[in-house]
Amino acid sequence: MNLKNKIINILGESDTLEFRISGDTFLITYGNMYSSPSLGLEKLMKLSELFGTVKIDVDDYAQEGCESCDYGSDYGHKISIEEAVKEVSTFNKLVKE
């Protein structure tokens, strides 16, 4: 199973799934239209195991959509993963896709 599928398997399907790198930090944006996907301790522990680090931070975000129906909205989480020791080169390739 490739890294993207491993991450989807941990987090679940979502409308928004983006990967970036900022310095030595891996960034995953994970969200849905209308409501934020769940992100609990179990999922964070699996990400920790996958990347070999406990330095994971989560910021929630909300982008409202249409005033009357919320179409086009995006609610979710920005996950920052620092000091990863596993899947480093694979994540770098994933960002370039």
C-alpha positions in Angstrom: 0.0 0.0 0.0 1.4 3.4 -0.9 1.8 6.2 1.6 -1.2 8.2 0.3 -3.4 5.1 0.8 -2.0 4.5 4.2 -2.9 8.1 5.2 -6.4 7.7 3.8 -6.7 4.4 5.6 -5.9 6.2 8.9 -7.8 9.4 8.4 -10.7 8.2 6.2 -12.0 9.6 3.0 -12.4 13.3 2.7 -13.2 16.0 0.2 -9.9 17.8 0.9 -6.6 15.9 1.3 -3.5 17.9 0.5 0.2 17.4 1.3 2.9 20.0 1.6 6.3 20.4 3.2 7.5 23.5 5.1 11.2 23.2 6.1 11.4 19.9 7.9 7.6 19.8 8.7 5.1 17.6 6.8 1.7 19.3 6.4 -1.5 17.4 5.8 -4.7 19.4 5.2 -7.8 17.1 5.8 -11.3 18.4 5.5 -14.9 18.2 4.2 -17.6 20.4 2.9 -20.3 21.2 5.4 -18.7 19.6 8.5 -15.2 18.8 9.8 -14.1 15.1 9.7 -13.4 13.5 13.0 -9.8 13.4 14.2 -9.3 11.7 17.5 -6.4 10.3 19.5 -6.5 6.9 17.8 -5.9 8.5 14.4 -3.1 10.7 15.7 -1.4 7.7 17.3 -1.5 5.8 14.0 0.0 8.8 12.2 2.6 9.0 15.0 3.5 5.3 14.4 3.5 5.7 10.6 5.9 8.7 10.7 7.9 7.6 13.7 7.4 10.8 15.7 5.2 12.2 18.5 5.6 15.8 17.4 2.2 16.2 15.8 0.2 19.4 16.0 -3.4 20.0 14.8 -5.0 23.3 13.9 -8.7 23.4 12.9 -9.8 25.6 10.1 -13.2 26.7 8.7 -14.0 28.3 5.4 -17.6 29.2 5.1 -19.5 28.7 1.9 -22.8 30.1 0.6 -24.7 32.1 3.2 -27.9 30.2 2.7 -26.8 26.6 2.1 -23.0 26.5 3.0 -22.2 25.0 -0.5 -18.5 25.4 -1.2 -17.5 25.4 2.5 -14.5 23.5 3.8 -14.0 22.5 7.4 -11.2 20.4 8.7 -7.7 20.1 10.2 -4.2 21.1 9.3 -1.9 18.5 10.7 1.8 19.4 11.2 4.2 16.5 11.6 7.7 17.3 12.8 10.9 15.3 13.1 9.6 12.3 11.1 12.0 9.4 10.9 9.8 7.1 8.8 8.4 7.7 5.3 10.4 10.8 4.8 11.5 10.2 1.1 8.1 8.8 0.3 6.3 11.9 1.7 8.6 14.1 -0.4 7.5 12.2 -3.5 3.8 12.4 -2.5 4.1 16.2 -2.3 5.3 16.3 -5.9 2.3 14.3 -7.3 
